Amino acid sequence: MVKIVRLTNNEEVIGKIEEKKATVKIKNGAVIVPVGEGRMAMVPWLPHAKDEEVEVPMDKVMFIFEPLTELANEYSSKMGS
């Protein structure tokens, strides 16, 4: 399921999220960045990583939430999921 993870470094990563007991698996992650007044863009998170899945320890996660439908649809169209 597409969700947004807010990390302790204040990055917001959108991707296919699988919550586990001690970690969060993020697949095809993208960082949400502001690009102007009321506008945002998505850029690949960890673009140089060989694997498309990354597990983040739960102590590095502030919270996880479902994005607005429009944002989830934009992610799906841009990230090919």
Secondary structure, 3 states (H helix, E strand, C coil): CEEEEEECCCCEEEEEEEECCCEEEEEEEEEEEEEECCEEEEEECCCCCCCCEEEEEHHHEEEEECCCHHHHHHHHHHHCC
